[in-house]
Amino acid sequence: MKTNLYRVVLLNLNTHTLMWA
């Protein structure tokens, strides 16, 4: 479960970076 949460957070960060780019 912890790994799943980490993955979601990482994905969210990646999306934010893409939006900012």
MARKOLVO-377340 format. One record per residue: residue number from 1; residue in one letter; chain; y, z, x of N, C-alpha, C in turn. Coordinates in nm, 2 decimals. Each point is the difference from the previous one (the first is absolute). Example, Ala and Ser with C-alpha at 12.3 -4.5 7.8 and 13.67 -1.06 7.14 Angstrom:
<recs>
rec i:1	aa:A	ch:A	n_py:-0.57	n_pz:0.78	n_px:1.32	ca_py:0.12	ca_pz:0.00	ca_px:-0.09	c_py:0.12	c_pz:0.00	c_px:0.09
rec i:2	aa:S	ch:A	n_py:0.11	n_pz:-0.07	n_px:-0.04	ca_py:0.11	ca_pz:0.00	ca_px:0.09	c_py:0.11	c_pz:0.08	c_px:-0.08
</recs>
This chain:
<recs>
rec i:1	aa:M	ch:A	n_py:-0.12	n_pz:0.00	n_px:0.08	ca_py:0.12	ca_pz:0.00	ca_px:-0.08	c_py:0.13	c_pz:0.00	c_px:0.09
rec i:2	aa:K	ch:A	n_py:-0.01	n_pz:0.08	n_px:0.10	ca_py:0.12	ca_pz:0.01	ca_px:0.09	c_py:0.02	c_pz:-0.14	c_px:0.06
rec i:3	aa:T	ch:A	n_py:-0.10	n_pz:-0.07	n_px:0.04	ca_py:0.02	ca_pz:-0.13	ca_px:0.06	c_py:0.06	c_pz:-0.10	c_px:-0.10
rec i:4	aa:N	ch:A	n_py:-0.04	n_pz:0.01	n_px:-0.12	ca_py:0.05	ca_pz:-0.09	ca_px:-0.11	c_py:0.15	c_pz:0.03	c_px:-0.01
rec i:5	aa:L	ch:A	n_py:0.04	n_pz:0.12	n_px:0.00	ca_py:0.14	ca_pz:0.04	ca_px:-0.02	c_py:0.08	c_pz:-0.06	c_px:0.12
rec i:6	aa:Y	ch:A	n_py:-0.05	n_pz:0.01	n_px:0.12	ca_py:0.06	ca_pz:-0.05	ca_px:0.12	c_py:0.02	c_pz:-0.15	c_px:-0.01
rec i:7	aa:R	ch:A	n_py:-0.10	n_pz:-0.06	n_px:-0.05	ca_py:0.01	ca_pz:-0.15	ca_px:-0.01	c_py:0.11	c_pz:-0.04	c_px:-0.10
rec i:8	aa:V	ch:A	n_py:0.01	n_pz:0.07	n_px:-0.11	ca_py:0.10	ca_pz:-0.03	ca_px:-0.10	c_py:0.14	c_pz:0.02	c_px:0.06
rec i:9	aa:V	ch:A	n_py:0.01	n_pz:0.11	n_px:0.08	ca_py:0.14	ca_pz:0.02	ca_px:0.06	c_py:0.03	c_pz:-0.11	c_px:0.10
rec i:10	aa:L	ch:A	n_py:-0.10	n_pz:-0.04	n_px:0.08	ca_py:0.02	ca_pz:-0.10	ca_px:0.09	c_py:0.04	c_pz:-0.13	c_px:-0.07
rec i:11	aa:L	ch:A	n_py:-0.07	n_pz:-0.03	n_px:-0.10	ca_py:0.03	ca_pz:-0.13	ca_px:-0.08	c_py:0.14	c_pz:0.01	c_px:-0.05
rec i:12	aa:N	ch:A	n_py:0.04	n_pz:0.11	n_px:-0.06	ca_py:0.13	ca_pz:0.02	ca_px:-0.05	c_py:0.11	c_pz:-0.03	c_px:0.11
rec i:13	aa:L	ch:A	n_py:-0.03	n_pz:0.06	n_px:0.12	ca_py:0.10	ca_pz:-0.02	ca_px:0.11	c_py:0.01	c_pz:-0.15	c_px:0.03
rec i:14	aa:N	ch:A	n_py:-0.12	n_pz:-0.06	n_px:0.01	ca_py:0.00	ca_pz:-0.15	ca_px:0.03	c_py:0.08	c_pz:-0.08	c_px:-0.10
rec i:15	aa:T	ch:A	n_py:-0.01	n_pz:0.04	n_px:-0.13	ca_py:0.07	ca_pz:-0.07	ca_px:-0.10	c_py:0.15	c_pz:0.02	c_px:0.01
rec i:16	aa:H	ch:A	n_py:0.04	n_pz:0.12	n_px:0.04	ca_py:0.14	ca_pz:0.03	ca_px:0.01	c_py:0.05	c_pz:-0.08	c_px:0.12
rec i:17	aa:T	ch:A	n_py:-0.07	n_pz:-0.01	n_px:0.11	ca_py:0.04	ca_pz:-0.08	ca_px:0.11	c_py:0.02	c_pz:-0.14	c_px:-0.03
rec i:18	aa:L	ch:A	n_py:-0.09	n_pz:-0.05	n_px:-0.08	ca_py:0.00	ca_pz:-0.15	ca_px:-0.04	c_py:0.13	c_pz:-0.02	c_px:-0.09
rec i:19	aa:M	ch:A	n_py:0.03	n_pz:0.09	n_px:-0.09	ca_py:0.11	ca_pz:-0.01	ca_px:-0.08	c_py:0.13	c_pz:0.00	c_px:0.08
rec i:20	aa:W	ch:A	n_py:0.00	n_pz:0.09	n_px:0.10	ca_py:0.12	ca_pz:0.02	ca_px:0.08	c_py:0.02	c_pz:-0.13	c_px:0.09
rec i:21	aa:A	ch:A	n_py:-0.11	n_pz:-0.06	n_px:0.04	ca_py:0.01	ca_pz:-0.11	ca_px:0.09	c_py:0.07	c_pz:-0.12	c_px:-0.06
</recs>
